[in-house]
Amino acid sequence: MKREYLKPDCVTVASLLSACASNGALCKGEQLHSYVIKAGISSDMIVEGALLDLYVNCSDIKTAHEMFLTAQTENVVLWNVMLVAFGKLDNLSESFRIFRQMQIEGLIPNQFTYPSILRTCTSVGALDLGEQIHTQVIKTGFQFNVYVCSVLIDMYAKHGKLDTAHVILRTLTEDDVVSWTALISGYAQHNLFAEALKHFKEMLNRGIQSDNIGFSSAISACAGIQALNQGRQIHAQSYVSGYSEDLSIGNALVSLYARCGRIKEAYLEFEKIDAKDSISWNGLISGFAQSGYCEDALKVFAQMNRAKLEASFFTFGSAVSAAANIANIKQGKQIHAMIIKRGFDSDIEVSNALITFYAKCGSIEDARKEFCEMPEKNDVSWNAMITGYSQHGYGNEAVNLFEKMKQVGEMPNHVTFVGVLSACSHVGLVTKGLGYFESMSKEHGLVPKPAHYACVVDLISRAGFLSRARKFIEEMPIEPDATIWRTLLSACTVHKNVEVGEFAAHHLLELEPEDSATYVLLSNMYAVSGKWDCRDQTRQMMRNRGVKKEPGRSWIEVKNSVHAFYVGDRLHPLADKIYEFLAELNKKAAEIGYVQDRYSLLNDVEQEQKDPTVYIHSEKLAITFGLLSLSDTVPIHVMKNLRVCKDCHSWIKFVSKISNRAIIVRDAYRFHHFEGGICSCKDYW
């Protein structure tokens, strides 16, 4: 008896095709496609949709498009699948053409049509077009559809329009975890960490169970504000919810511990991740760099390279920033060479990091070169260069660049004004600086922040207008912080104004009674003003309160090794040679006019000590060692943790002349470029 076989119907075939699509089994799907043709069911609408979906999911967009051109145009599913196909390619023009064509042919978009085209708008940054489609969503009555709204929220959140995303969320009549997590993720991505955590808490209070994206976004928000304990609590919640092996949560934890400076825990979480991706490595590198563990960041970057792992532009940006923060110019240049080799030198964010790197390492010309060669610039680019000029004392160059920035239509922001106001301060452009400060609110709609007020106080007081600076502080619409009072006190020390200085010190000691810098500045002011009794009383008060002065320290790199020096340091292996050569330099400097500033030296010792010359400041020792150890063609680069004193500043000018060497000193406030007996600050610092 002949056995009869049942032929699979269209629904069965469509189900099998969908299974192949889900698993990426293109070969088996193609075999089914052959059966479909032989069985004569290729025109069935369900089968057509499943076949198209197969080729799209398996990334064979060409075959999918060929099928679409011969398919039944009244099948909305096919149009939706093709929208997904071109969305995968980020082909907005073709996606929008299909979207418009289906409407021209009389087909009405459904709840799957709008999300497909909106996702493409999101991925390519076409917010204007997305907003137009949103208008159509409202007109066609899909503005309350949860699926459509979740995609709209994601689009607005990723483009920073969080108020709009928030409004859409509040219109939903049912709770939807995808919509909530899209908003939470948006807040976290735009550094609004407190808002992200606030909405995460509200979502949980509503009884909505978070998904992995919600948990990872909340932990990332904790990383952004270094909320270690809260991040651990959320991690525990994610574990209980069954996400212990989730990659996105693992990456967020790496970032949390790295940003909080918990080195061992960051490495531990990193090692727990089986399938590490670039985000895993970036979490360690950027996290360590941001928390001040720059050496660790660079070690991880080197480890990543040894493992032959492909670094992204974000990885390179983080590594360059780490090198910048510790002024490691040699390693930074090596990373720059790798950037060029990998083709990331045209990326805006990488170039911005390089500008900052070279500026922080004292190579302002290299920073300028990087800036000028950028094919495209954004506000961060301009700000980095303006700030770099300011740090190096090139106030006029910073001002000119600021004017050019406005001419090309780039809008200055709060960071820009900190840079340009600081630049004006460093070169005494008082009138121009005050004009810029007023323009913040009048022309640009920016409300000045404490940092801007501090810049203005520095601008006025540095120029010697101390009473005017005091009046400005008293009339400020905000409460002056410690930085503002410290700025005023520092200027009073330079200009020997005891009255205003004591006024500033009184407020500063109330705000930060444990900060040694206040006592040191006040002591210095009394010393340069010849008020030795007051100086001694200040030092005694400092001792009584258990406040210890931060010791002056300078660094110089010679032959791949960093050498650190303290005041009066004799611990270096070459100490005898250093002091012998220093005496020689002092003699030559004195022969051409150098005279010790005894006020600077006497402030380091007690009055009863007769020989203040034993207190040699650390930068003198570092520079002397550099002159002994480095080739005549190499500039001397020295870093110091405190402000360079008047005596050392004068001494370095003379040494640069007698040695015929360029000497670059980066102190706690700025860069000084000494050459031929002249400093870039023109003695105004």
KARA-V55056 format. One record per helix or strand. SS is the DSSP state (H for helix, E for strand). FROM is the first residue (numbers start at 1). TO is the last residue. If there is no record, write none. Layout:
# KARA-V55056
[[SS,FROM,TO] [SS,FROM,TO]]
This chain:
# KARA-V55056
[[H,10,23] [H,26,39] [H,45,57] [H,61,70] [H,76,88] [H,92,104] [H,111,124] [H,127,139] [H,146,158] [H,162,171] [H,177,189] [H,193,205] [H,212,224] [H,228,240] [H,247,259] [H,263,272] [H,278,290] [H,294,306] [H,313,325] [H,329,342] [H,348,360] [H,364,372] [H,379,391] [H,395,407] [H,414,427] [H,430,442] [H,450,462] [H,466,474] [H,482,495] [H,498,511] [H,516,528] [H,532,544] [E,553,558] [E,561,566] [H,575,591] [H,598,602] [H,612,614] [H,618,629] [E,636,640] [H,646,659] [E,663,666] [E,671,675] [E,678,679]]
